[in-house]
Amino acid sequence: MNTSATFGNSSPSRASTAAELEAAYHATTYLIRPTSGKLPLRIGEHSPELEKLLAKSNCEQWAFISAANPESKRLSEAANAKRHRQLLALLSELKLPYYTGDGVPDVPNWPIEPGFFICGITLEKALEIGKQLGQVAIVAGKRGTTPQLHYCIERQPAHFPITELMHGY
């Protein structure tokens, strides 16, 4: 998932905080590609279009998960593409309906991250998959609620400095 929002003027040696990491997730648009058009989601923002999609899909709960850039460490396009295919294979195995999508950062210094909007997945299963993929967090929700950020890491986000994650950035 995206960690871009506050790094536009940052250097790797600069100490970053968990608050900056969370701000980066919030400064990302999660674009879903249903059968026609694109549906933008933002953490904490109500989306009537999302509610329509959930109703049409008979979907009560969902998650947006990316396999790209685990632990917020930037990987090559080829490595991220391989991880994306592995996540697709897992979703096919689980027989969960999904739409493709992208995490699109508000700032240009972090790449767009391909992902999947997964219908019908429980938060617990989504967090399990996110953890398997080495993701710091996922975005998830239920019908009638706003998209929310959920951490996959075991330690408290307040004690999770980004400098541990942003190697080579």
Z-matrix of the N, CA and C atoms (Angstrom, degrees):
N
C 1 1.448
C 2 1.524 1 110.26
N 3 1.248 2 113.31 1 163.81
C 4 1.452 3 121.96 2 -172.63
C 5 1.523 4 113.01 3 -69.93
N 6 1.315 5 116.43 4 139.13
C 7 1.459 6 121.70 5 173.65
C 8 1.513 7 110.06 6 -131.30
N 9 1.306 8 117.74 7 36.17
C 10 1.451 9 120.72 8 -166.17
C 11 1.513 10 117.42 9 -92.66
N 12 1.280 11 119.86 10 -25.12
C 13 1.458 12 121.31 11 -162.35
C 14 1.514 13 115.19 12 -54.01
N 15 1.295 14 118.10 13 -42.19
C 16 1.447 15 118.61 14 -173.18
C 17 1.519 16 113.02 15 -104.65
N 18 1.306 17 118.13 16 7.17
C 19 1.449 18 118.96 17 -174.97
C 20 1.510 19 114.63 18 -96.22
N 21 1.311 20 116.81 19 3.40
C 22 1.458 21 119.84 20 -179.07
C 23 1.511 22 112.50 21 -57.54
N 24 1.309 23 118.05 22 -35.87
C 25 1.458 24 122.05 23 179.50
C 26 1.517 25 111.74 24 -114.12
N 27 1.317 26 117.36 25 16.92
C 28 1.458 27 121.05 26 -176.48
C 29 1.510 28 111.23 27 -95.89
N 30 1.294 29 115.45 28 154.42
C 31 1.450 30 121.20 29 170.50
C 32 1.519 31 107.02 30 -113.80
N 33 1.346 32 118.62 31 157.83
C 34 1.446 33 120.27 32 -177.48
C 35 1.526 34 112.77 33 -61.24
N 36 1.307 35 117.72 34 -26.57
C 37 1.459 36 120.19 35 -177.01
C 38 1.524 37 112.20 36 -82.10
N 39 1.331 38 116.98 37 -13.86
C 40 1.453 39 120.54 38 -179.35
C 41 1.517 40 110.03 39 -72.74
N 42 1.327 41 117.60 40 129.89
C 43 1.450 42 120.99 41 178.46
C 44 1.523 43 109.08 42 -67.09
N 45 1.312 44 116.79 43 128.06
C 46 1.448 45 122.23 44 178.89
C 47 1.521 46 108.26 45 -114.15
N 48 1.302 47 115.97 46 159.51
C 49 1.451 48 119.65 47 -176.35
C 50 1.518 49 111.05 48 -113.99
N 51 1.316 50 114.59 49 165.40
C 52 1.455 51 120.15 50 175.49
C 53 1.519 52 110.40 51 -61.19
N 54 1.326 53 117.03 52 -31.86
C 55 1.469 54 120.51 53 178.18
C 56 1.522 55 110.04 54 -62.59
N 57 1.331 56 117.89 55 -38.24
C 58 1.466 57 121.03 56 178.15
C 59 1.526 58 110.91 57 -67.42
N 60 1.320 59 116.41 58 -38.63
C 61 1.460 60 120.41 59 177.78
C 62 1.527 61 109.95 60 -62.97
N 63 1.333 62 115.92 61 -45.97
C 64 1.461 63 119.34 62 178.91
C 65 1.530 64 110.96 63 -62.96
N 66 1.327 65 116.57 64 -39.34
C 67 1.466 66 120.21 65 178.07
C 68 1.528 67 110.47 66 -61.37
N 69 1.329 68 117.26 67 -35.08
C 70 1.457 69 120.79 68 179.18
C 71 1.528 70 111.17 69 -64.35
N 72 1.309 71 116.81 70 -42.12
C 73 1.472 72 119.57 71 176.89
C 74 1.528 73 110.86 72 -62.96
N 75 1.321 74 116.06 73 -40.30
C 76 1.464 75 120.34 74 179.83
C 77 1.532 76 111.98 75 -70.56
N 78 1.318 77 117.17 76 -22.02
C 79 1.466 78 121.78 77 -179.86
C 80 1.526 79 110.71 78 -95.19
N 81 1.306 80 115.42 79 34.98
C 82 1.454 81 122.35 80 179.34
C 83 1.527 82 108.66 81 -129.75
N 84 1.322 83 115.75 82 140.35
C 85 1.453 84 121.28 83 171.90
C 86 1.519 85 106.80 84 -99.75
N 87 1.307 86 115.90 85 128.80
C 88 1.463 87 121.98 86 178.37
C 89 1.527 88 106.27 87 -99.62
N 90 1.321 89 115.73 88 103.58
C 91 1.465 90 122.31 89 -176.16
C 92 1.525 91 109.95 90 -90.25
N 93 1.297 92 115.88 91 123.75
C 94 1.462 93 121.81 92 176.97
C 95 1.520 94 106.97 93 -104.68
N 96 1.335 95 115.46 94 141.63
C 97 1.458 96 120.09 95 177.61
C 98 1.523 97 109.47 96 -112.14
N 99 1.345 98 116.51 97 84.64
C 100 1.469 99 117.21 98 173.38
C 101 1.523 100 109.06 99 -67.20
N 102 1.308 101 117.47 100 -174.67
C 103 1.470 102 120.20 101 -174.30
C 104 1.513 103 113.62 102 -54.03
N 105 1.343 104 117.70 103 -27.70
C 106 1.463 105 119.33 104 175.29
C 107 1.527 106 109.15 105 -139.60
N 108 1.308 107 115.98 106 136.77
C 109 1.456 108 121.51 107 176.85
C 110 1.520 109 114.18 108 76.74
N 111 1.332 110 114.19 109 -166.15
C 112 1.461 111 121.96 110 179.08
C 113 1.516 112 108.17 111 -131.48
N 114 1.324 113 115.65 112 143.68
C 115 1.449 114 121.06 113 -179.36
C 116 1.529 115 108.14 114 -120.98
N 117 1.336 116 119.04 115 111.31
C 118 1.470 117 121.18 116 -179.16
C 119 1.533 118 111.68 117 -84.90
N 120 1.322 119 115.86 118 136.59
C 121 1.460 120 122.59 119 175.36
C 122 1.520 121 109.51 120 -122.62
N 123 1.311 122 115.93 121 144.43
C 124 1.467 123 122.38 122 173.43
C 125 1.523 124 107.35 123 -130.31
N 126 1.304 125 116.47 124 142.48
C 127 1.455 126 121.61 125 178.33
C 128 1.524 127 109.07 126 -59.68
N 129 1.342 128 115.15 127 131.11
C 130 1.456 129 120.94 128 176.45
C 131 1.513 130 115.79 129 79.13
N 132 1.337 131 117.87 130 1.17
C 133 1.469 132 120.70 131 -177.91
C 134 1.528 133 110.58 132 -111.40
N 135 1.322 134 115.50 133 129.19
C 136 1.468 135 121.57 134 177.75
C 137 1.526 136 109.91 135 -65.52
N 138 1.322 137 115.55 136 142.14
C 139 1.462 138 120.79 137 178.62
C 140 1.522 139 110.10 138 -133.85
N 141 1.338 140 117.26 139 105.92
C 142 1.467 141 119.33 140 175.75
C 143 1.537 142 111.94 141 -59.35
N 144 1.336 143 116.78 142 -33.59
C 145 1.468 144 120.72 143 178.92
C 146 1.526 145 110.41 144 -64.62
N 147 1.336 146 116.99 145 -38.98
C 148 1.460 147 120.70 146 177.30
C 149 1.529 148 110.07 147 -63.53
N 150 1.311 149 116.61 148 -44.34
C 151 1.465 150 120.46 149 179.64
C 152 1.533 151 110.72 150 -59.48
N 153 1.330 152 116.75 151 -40.11
C 154 1.471 153 120.44 152 177.98
C 155 1.531 154 110.43 153 -64.22
N 156 1.338 155 116.25 154 -43.89
C 157 1.466 156 120.51 155 179.64
C 158 1.528 157 110.42 156 -62.89
N 159 1.329 158 117.30 157 -43.78
C 160 1.464 159 120.82 158 -179.49
C 161 1.528 160 110.79 159 -63.10
N 162 1.336 161 116.71 160 -41.93
C 163 1.462 162 120.49 161 178.92
C 164 1.532 163 110.39 162 -64.74
N 165 1.321 164 116.19 163 -46.21
C 166 1.470 165 121.32 164 -179.54
C 167 1.532 166 111.23 165 -62.34
N 168 1.339 167 115.96 166 -35.93
C 169 1.464 168 121.54 167 -177.95
C 170 1.526 169 112.31 168 -88.18
N 171 1.337 170 116.86 169 -0.83
C 172 1.462 171 121.69 170 -175.79
C 173 1.534 172 110.30 171 52.66
N 174 1.307 173 114.74 172 47.45
C 175 1.461 174 122.88 173 -174.32
C 176 1.527 175 109.44 174 -113.77
N 177 1.324 176 116.57 175 121.91
C 178 1.468 177 121.02 176 -179.88
C 179 1.524 178 112.59 177 -92.59
N 180 1.327 179 116.70 178 -32.04
C 181 1.468 180 120.73 179 -179.43
C 182 1.518 181 109.14 180 -139.72
N 183 1.329 182 115.41 181 157.85
C 184 1.459 183 120.03 182 -172.81
C 185 1.527 184 109.57 183 -156.97
N 186 1.326 185 114.82 184 167.54
C 187 1.467 186 121.26 185 173.22
C 188 1.517 187 109.01 186 -149.43
N 189 1.334 188 115.60 187 148.86
C 190 1.465 189 122.22 188 171.58
C 191 1.519 190 105.88 189 -109.60
N 192 1.335 191 115.59 190 118.79
C 193 1.462 192 121.12 191 -177.35
C 194 1.519 193 109.29 192 -128.55
N 195 1.316 194 115.48 193 137.08
C 196 1.461 195 122.81 194 173.34
C 197 1.524 196 108.06 195 -118.56
N 198 1.308 197 115.77 196 147.74
C 199 1.462 198 120.61 197 174.72
C 200 1.530 199 111.36 198 -97.77
N 201 1.324 200 116.63 199 -4.86
C 202 1.470 201 121.55 200 -173.54
C 203 1.524 202 112.30 201 -73.76
N 204 1.298 203 115.21 202 149.83
C 205 1.467 204 124.27 203 170.95
C 206 1.526 205 113.47 204 46.38
N 207 1.354 206 116.35 205 62.73
C 208 1.460 207 119.83 206 -178.70
C 209 1.530 208 111.34 207 -58.72
N 210 1.325 209 115.29 208 147.43
C 211 1.466 210 122.79 209 -177.93
C 212 1.520 211 111.59 210 54.16
N 213 1.325 212 116.46 211 24.79
C 214 1.465 213 122.87 212 -179.09
C 215 1.524 214 112.29 213 59.37
N 216 1.329 215 116.30 214 27.41
C 217 1.467 216 122.08 215 173.88
C 218 1.524 217 106.57 216 -98.25
N 219 1.308 218 115.40 217 124.11
C 220 1.457 219 121.16 218 -176.07
C 221 1.525 220 110.39 219 -68.95
N 222 1.335 221 116.26 220 123.27
C 223 1.457 222 122.27 221 177.23
C 224 1.519 223 109.85 222 -106.09
N 225 1.316 224 115.67 223 169.17
C 226 1.465 225 120.51 224 176.36
C 227 1.525 226 109.63 225 -69.81
N 228 1.325 227 115.88 226 160.40
C 229 1.467 228 120.23 227 176.97
C 230 1.523 229 110.70 228 -58.27
N 231 1.340 230 116.48 229 -40.88
C 232 1.467 231 120.39 230 -179.15
C 233 1.532 232 110.90 231 -64.18
N 234 1.312 233 117.71 232 -43.00
C 235 1.469 234 120.86 233 178.92
C 236 1.526 235 110.93 234 -64.93
N 237 1.320 236 116.57 235 -42.06
C 238 1.468 237 119.63 236 178.13
C 239 1.525 238 111.43 237 -66.32
N 240 1.325 239 117.80 238 -37.97
C 241 1.472 240 121.15 239 178.65
C 242 1.532 241 110.33 240 -64.04
N 243 1.320 242 116.83 241 -40.10
C 244 1.466 243 120.63 242 177.68
C 245 1.524 244 110.34 243 -63.67
N 246 1.312 245 117.63 244 -44.68
C 247 1.463 246 122.20 245 179.25
C 248 1.543 247 110.49 246 -63.43
N 249 1.326 248 116.69 247 -37.70
C 250 1.464 249 121.69 248 178.56
C 251 1.536 250 109.79 249 -63.21
N 252 1.330 251 116.94 250 -43.72
C 253 1.462 252 120.85 251 177.81
C 254 1.525 253 111.04 252 -63.46
N 255 1.331 254 117.37 253 -37.25
C 256 1.466 255 121.01 254 178.21
C 257 1.536 256 110.73 255 -65.25
N 258 1.330 257 116.96 256 -40.49
C 259 1.456 258 120.10 257 177.07
C 260 1.533 259 109.87 258 -65.44
N 261 1.308 260 118.09 259 -41.43
C 262 1.460 261 121.71 260 176.84
C 263 1.527 262 110.38 261 -58.70
N 264 1.324 263 117.82 262 -43.54
C 265 1.472 264 121.44 263 178.79
C 266 1.533 265 110.55 264 -62.31
N 267 1.320 266 116.78 265 -40.19
C 268 1.460 267 120.78 266 178.78
C 269 1.530 268 110.65 267 -64.17
N 270 1.337 269 116.92 268 -44.60
C 271 1.461 270 120.33 269 179.05
C 272 1.527 271 111.24 270 -62.94
N 273 1.323 272 116.86 271 -38.05
C 274 1.470 273 120.63 272 177.29
C 275 1.525 274 110.33 273 -64.74
N 276 1.321 275 116.56 274 -40.85
C 277 1.459 276 122.26 275 178.48
C 278 1.535 277 111.00 276 -63.41
N 279 1.332 278 116.52 277 -39.84
C 280 1.462 279 121.32 278 -179.90
C 281 1.530 280 112.45 279 -78.27
N 282 1.333 281 116.46 280 -10.18
C 283 1.465 282 122.81 281 179.77
C 284 1.529 283 112.36 282 56.45
N 285 1.335 284 114.99 283 40.38
C 286 1.460 285 120.61 284 176.70
C 287 1.523 286 109.54 285 -97.85
N 288 1.338 287 117.67 286 134.47
C 289 1.467 288 119.16 287 176.97
C 290 1.526 289 110.79 288 -70.18
N 291 1.309 290 116.06 289 144.88
C 292 1.465 291 120.31 290 -177.49
C 293 1.514 292 110.28 291 -150.33
N 294 1.326 293 113.82 292 162.95
C 295 1.453 294 122.95 293 169.32
C 296 1.520 295 106.47 294 -123.45
N 297 1.313 296 116.79 295 148.86
C 298 1.458 297 119.21 296 175.07
C 299 1.524 298 108.92 297 -75.66
N 300 1.310 299 115.55 298 161.86
C 301 1.450 300 120.19 299 179.51
C 302 1.512 301 111.45 300 -167.38
N 303 1.321 302 114.79 301 -177.30
C 304 1.468 303 121.75 302 178.91
C 305 1.511 304 109.41 303 -144.71
N 306 1.334 305 116.13 304 143.88
C 307 1.451 306 122.04 305 167.45
C 308 1.529 307 106.38 306 -91.65
N 309 1.324 308 116.90 307 112.76
C 310 1.465 309 121.56 308 -174.76
C 311 1.529 310 108.84 309 -109.78
N 312 1.334 311 117.16 310 109.15
C 313 1.469 312 119.97 311 -178.07
C 314 1.522 313 112.00 312 -70.23
N 315 1.326 314 115.10 313 152.85
C 316 1.464 315 120.53 314 177.58
C 317 1.529 316 112.29 315 -72.86
N 318 1.315 317 117.06 316 -21.15
C 319 1.463 318 121.02 317 -179.10
C 320 1.525 319 109.73 318 -114.40
N 321 1.325 320 117.06 319 152.91
C 322 1.455 321 120.29 320 -171.81
C 323 1.536 322 116.25 321 -83.66
N 324 1.319 323 119.06 322 1.20
C 325 1.464 324 118.16 323 -173.34
C 326 1.522 325 113.65 324 -91.05
N 327 1.321 326 118.46 325 9.90
C 328 1.465 327 122.27 326 175.32
C 329 1.515 328 106.72 327 -136.27
N 330 1.325 329 118.16 328 139.85
C 331 1.473 330 119.82 329 -174.81
C 332 1.530 331 112.81 330 -72.76
N 333 1.312 332 114.54 331 157.20
C 334 1.461 333 121.10 332 170.02
C 335 1.524 334 106.71 333 -64.53
N 336 1.331 335 115.53 334 136.16
C 337 1.461 336 120.00 335 -178.26
C 338 1.527 337 110.63 336 -112.74
N 339 1.340 338 117.31 337 118.30
C 340 1.459 339 119.57 338 177.98
C 341 1.528 340 110.28 339 -68.69
N 342 1.320 341 115.26 340 147.87
C 343 1.455 342 119.62 341 178.89
C 344 1.508 343 110.63 342 -158.16
N 345 1.333 344 114.34 343 -168.68
C 346 1.454 345 120.92 344 -179.11
C 347 1.524 346 110.16 345 -133.64
N 348 1.312 347 115.60 346 138.36
C 349 1.456 348 123.59 347 170.52
C 350 1.521 349 104.60 348 -95.54
N 351 1.333 350 116.29 349 112.11
C 352 1.463 351 121.97 350 -171.10
C 353 1.525 352 109.48 351 -106.28
N 354 1.320 353 116.48 352 120.39
C 355 1.466 354 122.26 353 179.68
C 356 1.524 355 110.64 354 -86.64
N 357 1.322 356 115.34 355 138.95
C 358 1.455 357 120.37 356 172.87
C 359 1.510 358 116.05 357 81.63
N 360 1.299 359 118.37 358 2.37
C 361 1.458 360 121.17 359 -179.38
C 362 1.526 361 108.97 360 -83.24
N 363 1.324 362 116.79 361 138.86
C 364 1.460 363 119.81 362 176.67
C 365 1.525 364 109.13 363 -75.59
N 366 1.309 365 116.14 364 156.34
C 367 1.462 366 120.02 365 177.12
C 368 1.526 367 110.03 366 -59.73
N 369 1.306 368 117.11 367 -40.81
C 370 1.467 369 120.76 368 -179.33
C 371 1.523 370 111.37 369 -59.97
N 372 1.344 371 117.13 370 -45.98
C 373 1.463 372 120.96 371 179.90
C 374 1.525 373 110.43 372 -67.09
N 375 1.330 374 116.85 373 -39.72
C 376 1.467 375 120.20 374 179.04
C 377 1.523 376 110.64 375 -62.89
N 378 1.325 377 117.19 376 -42.28
C 379 1.473 378 120.42 377 178.14
C 380 1.528 379 110.80 378 -65.96
N 381 1.314 380 116.82 379 -37.62
C 382 1.468 381 120.93 380 177.36
C 383 1.531 382 110.47 381 -61.11
N 384 1.335 383 115.98 382 -45.52
C 385 1.463 384 120.13 383 179.02
C 386 1.529 385 109.98 384 -65.57
N 387 1.327 386 117.03 385 -45.40
C 388 1.460 387 120.16 386 177.81
C 389 1.515 388 111.84 387 -56.27
N 390 1.308 389 116.33 388 -43.36
C 391 1.470 390 120.83 389 179.17
C 392 1.532 391 110.57 390 -65.01
N 393 1.347 392 116.72 391 -43.15
C 394 1.461 393 121.35 392 176.95
C 395 1.519 394 111.00 393 -56.13
N 396 1.322 395 115.90 394 -38.29
C 397 1.462 396 121.65 395 -177.71
C 398 1.522 397 113.01 396 -82.33
N 399 1.330 398 117.03 397 -4.04
C 400 1.461 399 120.41 398 -179.60
C 401 1.517 400 113.07 399 77.95
N 402 1.331 401 117.10 400 20.97
C 403 1.462 402 120.01 401 -179.40
C 404 1.526 403 110.87 402 -80.00
N 405 1.302 404 116.13 403 144.37
C 406 1.456 405 121.57 404 176.76
C 407 1.523 406 109.13 405 -71.92
N 408 1.340 407 117.12 406 -39.81
C 409 1.462 408 121.32 407 -176.50
C 410 1.521 409 110.37 408 -155.85
N 411 1.331 410 113.83 409 165.61
C 412 1.463 411 122.36 410 174.13
C 413 1.527 412 107.39 411 -131.30
N 414 1.315 413 116.43 412 168.90
C 415 1.460 414 121.85 413 173.74
C 416 1.528 415 106.14 414 -113.12
N 417 1.333 416 116.36 415 133.68
C 418 1.459 417 119.93 416 -177.68
C 419 1.521 418 110.21 417 -149.32
N 420 1.334 419 114.62 418 166.23
C 421 1.451 420 119.18 419 178.28
C 422 1.506 421 112.48 420 -170.91
N 423 1.318 422 114.16 421 -179.71
C 424 1.458 423 123.33 422 176.80
C 425 1.517 424 107.67 423 -129.39
N 426 1.309 425 115.40 424 160.01
C 427 1.454 426 120.14 425 176.96
C 428 1.535 427 108.74 426 -56.81
N 429 1.329 428 116.20 427 134.45
C 430 1.454 429 121.18 428 179.03
C 431 1.516 430 114.70 429 87.37
N 432 1.340 431 117.56 430 1.93
C 433 1.473 432 120.79 431 178.46
C 434 1.521 433 109.33 432 -123.56
N 435 1.319 434 115.92 433 168.21
C 436 1.458 435 120.03 434 176.38
C 437 1.531 436 109.65 435 -88.02
N 438 1.329 437 118.36 436 154.73
C 439 1.465 438 121.10 437 174.90
C 440 1.529 439 110.12 438 -57.97
N 441 1.326 440 116.17 439 138.03
C 442 1.454 441 121.54 440 -177.97
C 443 1.524 442 110.39 441 -127.75
N 444 1.330 443 115.00 442 150.18
C 445 1.459 444 122.56 443 175.57
C 446 1.521 445 108.34 444 -86.09
N 447 1.334 446 116.80 445 133.10
C 448 1.468 447 122.52 446 178.51
C 449 1.527 448 108.11 447 -130.69
N 450 1.320 449 115.98 448 124.34
C 451 1.464 450 120.72 449 -178.86
C 452 1.519 451 111.54 450 -79.41
N 453 1.320 452 115.97 451 137.90
C 454 1.454 453 123.08 452 177.01
C 455 1.531 454 111.22 453 -92.96
N 456 1.307 455 116.70 454 -16.20
C 457 1.455 456 121.57 455 -176.51
C 458 1.521 457 110.10 456 -74.98
N 459 1.326 458 116.13 457 156.13
C 460 1.457 459 120.33 458 -176.91
C 461 1.514 460 113.25 459 -84.63
N 462 1.310 461 117.48 460 -29.06
C 463 1.459 462 117.62 461 -178.99
C 464 1.513 463 111.08 462 -89.42
N 465 1.291 464 116.39 463 161.36
C 466 1.454 465 122.01 464 -177.07
C 467 1.527 466 110.14 465 -64.13
N 468 1.343 467 118.06 466 135.92
C 469 1.464 468 120.93 467 179.71
C 470 1.522 469 113.44 468 -55.61
N 471 1.323 470 119.00 469 -32.05
C 472 1.459 471 120.93 470 -179.08
C 473 1.527 472 111.46 471 -63.66
N 474 1.334 473 116.76 472 -20.05
C 475 1.465 474 121.26 473 -179.88
C 476 1.525 475 111.35 474 -111.05
N 477 1.303 476 116.45 475 30.32
C 478 1.456 477 121.66 476 -174.58
C 479 1.515 478 110.01 477 -123.98
N 480 1.339 479 117.69 478 76.45
C 481 1.470 480 119.67 479 -176.61
C 482 1.523 481 112.39 480 -65.22
N 483 1.301 482 115.95 481 137.22
C 484 1.456 483 122.19 482 -179.11
C 485 1.519 484 111.73 483 -62.22
N 486 1.311 485 117.75 484 -28.71
C 487 1.461 486 119.07 485 -177.59
C 488 1.512 487 110.98 486 -60.18
N 489 1.339 488 118.27 487 -23.58
C 490 1.468 489 119.91 488 174.83
C 491 1.516 490 110.73 489 -71.39
N 492 1.331 491 117.30 490 -21.32
C 493 1.457 492 121.54 491 -174.57
C 494 1.516 493 114.03 492 -100.82
N 495 1.308 494 117.32 493 -29.75
C 496 1.447 495 119.85 494 -167.55
C 497 1.532 496 113.97 495 -91.58
N 498 1.335 497 116.60 496 38.67
C 499 1.462 498 120.87 497 178.68
C 500 1.522 499 110.38 498 -59.98
N 501 1.283 500 117.66 499 135.36
C 502 1.447 501 121.78 500 176.45
C 503 1.513 502 114.66 501 74.24
N 504 1.307 503 118.20 502 9.09
C 505 1.454 504 120.29 503 -178.18
C 506 1.507 505 109.93 504 -89.42
